[in-house]
Amino acid sequence: MVLDQRLVEKIQKLKKQRNAVILAHNYQPAEIQDIADFCGDSLGLSIEAAKTGADVIVFCGVEFMAETAAIISPQKTVLLPDKFAGCPMADMITAEQLSELKNVYREAAVVCYVNSSAQVKAESDYCCTSSNAVEVVDSLPDTQQVIFVPDQHLGQYVAEKMKAARHVGFVLWPGYCPTHVVITEDDIKEAKAKYPDAIVMVHPECTEAVKGLAEQILSTGQMLKFVKGSSAKRFIVGTEVGIIHALKKRNPNAEFIAASGRAVCPNMKKITLDKVIASLEDMQYKITVPEDIRIKAKRSIDRMLAVLPSR
């Protein structure tokens, strides 16, 4: 892939004019990752959004990520280059549904995955990402019951990690990531049979059966760190295929095999260089969060950011 330098130069010029920073998730198209000021997983992007000195944040990801930046930095203008870049998992629970669940489990603490709407974050006690979900739950009292929303697979992974330390259970919402659940046991078994020397890394959003076949269960940020410190030269990657671009850039001498070519998030692929230019030129599409929701949601995000992840 060769970047169109005319478009890159135009983006650089517009960034300077707007005092803007471009943040891109690890699942974004390669050309978007290459022009970003910072690429990362949800936690890394949340941290960057919180500390940037730019006036404008162009968030190359999906809506809940841009919302998170707007919650953390209300004084900044947060732009999402494609207004239709959503997250099916985030849409699987509403604030009203969570409120009803809280009425059933009145003593439980609500931990919501960052892949959720601002309204759901506002109804939650703690936010978390796949990088620090275990640490967030581990920071709670051992006897504290936990409602975990919306991803049942990440929630189940955390529950298994906490089994020995916690005396009460988890209430899991039946949400999931459509991109990760398409990765099957057969995909992993076939890849391992073809590449027996490869280390299998999978994301905790994968199904329990798939995670059971992996040597490493890692967020995308953790995958990047793990590979950098590994002496292995071949890896089977069980997550959205966009991460392979970043893995190859940072580890040119290693080989990366997608566990499944079907693991493509259509929403993450909606943003293009032309849309980034249009976003900066016309200041579109601005993401805002009502102040009453923002204040409540920020509390759960601040608690997340206070817990150090195992990155």
Secondary structure, DSSP 4 states (H G I P E B T S, - for coil): ----HHHHHHHHHHHHHHTEEEEEETTS-HHHHHH-SEEE-HHHHHHHHHH---SEEEEES-HHHHHHHHHH-TTSEEE-S-TT---TTGGG--HHHHHHHHHHSTTPEEEEESSS-HHHHHT-SEEE-TTTHHHHHHTS-TT--EEEESBHHHHHHHHHHHTTT-SS-EEE--B--HHHHT--HHHHHHHHHH-TTPEEEE-TTS-HHHHTT-SEE--HHHHHHHHHT---SEEEEES-TTHHHHHHHH-TTSEEEES-TT---TTTT---HHHHHHHHHHT-PBP---HHHHHHHHHHHHHHHTSPP--
